[in-house]
Amino acid sequence: MPKISAATVADHREQQRRALVQAARELLGEGGDADRVTFGAVAERAGLARNSVYRYFPDSAALFAAVVADATPRWTAHIAARMAAADTPADRIAAHALAQLELVRDGEHRIARALAAGRDRAALRHDAAEAHREILEPLVSALAELGDDDPEQTAALLQGLVNAATVALESGADHTALSERTQNLIRASLAAITPGAR
């Protein structure tokens, strides 16, 4: 069991809260069904007593909302870093998709999938929608820069392609081959609908 120590009571409480969020994230990432990621399991993983969870989260919806809030900046930072390394708007759009597929490969999507299937999904809908908006925002911007006359709609359509690729990856498709195919399809789509794509 990990020991948590801190200079102040407030720091100690924040460390415990972070440990609980991390424990829930790990359990969800390991493929755990959100409905089976109980406070008992989270507390055990964090090395805390079960009743400790209730000091920080009144229910599982609040805990899972904290998991979403914790994960979203990492996801968006990964996507932003991949896009920043690309040269052109078209390259950034392809990088946006490839970055998401890397997150799927690394197991991050299992967290979102587990939460979407749990009984608290209605309570998490707003948080999930906000996370989705943050993930799509740089894609919409790159499409607008490319000259797309309806970047929001195009972003939604391209995200549909990424979603299909995600299903294929989770069904055992080869990441490298699927990423290349996805990138080729995205570039072909951009060439067909935007004047500035290369």
Buried (B, 14 or more C-beta within 10 A) or exposed (E): EEEBEEEEEEEEBBBBBBBBBBBBBBBBBEEBEBEEBBBEBBBBBBBBEEEBBEEBBEEBBBBBBBBBEBBBEEBBEBBBEBBEEBEBBBBBBBBBBBBBBBBBBEEBBBBBBBBEEBEBBEBBEEBBEEBEEBBBBBBBBBBBBBEBEEBEEBBEEBBEBBEEBBEBBEEEBEBEEBBEBBBEBBBEBBEEBBEEBE
